[in-house]
Amino acid sequence: MSTPAHPTGVRSWLYVPAIRPDLLDKAMRGEADAVVLDLEDAVSPDRKDEARAAAVKAVGDTWPKPLWLRINPVQLPYGQADLDALTGAPVQGLRLAKCESAEEIGTVLRHVDAPLHLLFETALAVERAFELALAAPQVALLSLGEADLGADLRVRGDAALDWARARLVNAARAAGLAGPVQSVWTDVTDLAGLAASSERGLDQGFFGRSVVHPKQVPVVNAVFTPRPEEVDEARRLVDSLRRAQEGGSAAWLDDRGRLIDPAVVARAHWVLDRAS
């Protein structure tokens, strides 16, 4: 059996093709917080059976970090074959590619009862984000598949998807889930661009990011790890809350003359949670 997954604390999710067990071993020894064995985009149609068999073997092994699977869309024959092969297997978590309906989620759970990470890659899926986030208690995480979504919407430029990102963040939090995981940064050589995009995603309410190459992992991990000065500030605010509560206050001025209220302290607790 694999070790239990802790999806809300994962900063980096490294995709590995299911047909490359050598890369899976390497990824598990690397810096990524979690590994996603990919049966979908990284596997050509003529090797789907091979990928499926490798995935069944992998989920039965013991690994030092969480191992999730991205399966093919379950409304298609490849996806149904994935579910048939995984029925009864000790799956830690599934990423559902091109998820659009509660019926698809129900189909998955009739075969595999595991945490689900829904990938929204069409306009229809984004419209249904909150509904799907509440479709089953096994739904743990949400993400956009930005390349496919951009093609479906016929938009140009990264900023054109900001509204969809905001909508997904709101849907996740309204459903009581962790912030969504950012979509992949496809230019593997542009690490500066990856860092800037990830910082922006953190500002927008995302936590963690999917990556397609090990060289992207340290950049993503660094962005989603609070800086020491952020942690110190958060601890100071939490201590300030304790002192204010002892004095019977719900809002107060800190030692720098700034108004502090429960919402500010809640953000401080979030920083400390990330740091731990």
Secondary structure, DSSP 8 states (H G I E B T S, - for coil): ------GGG--EEEEEETT-HHHHHHHHHSS-SEEEEESSTTS-GGGHHHHHHHHHHHHTS--SS-EEEEE--TTSHHHHHHHHHHTTS----EEETT---HHHHHHHHHH--S-EEEEE-SHHHHHTHHHHHTS-TTEEEEEE-HHHHHHHHT--SGGGGHHHHHHHHHHHHHTT----BB-----TT-HHHHHHHHHHHHHHT---EEESSGGGHHHHHHHTS--HHHHHHHHHHHHHHHHHHHTT-SSEE-TTS-EE-HHHHHHHHHHHHHH-
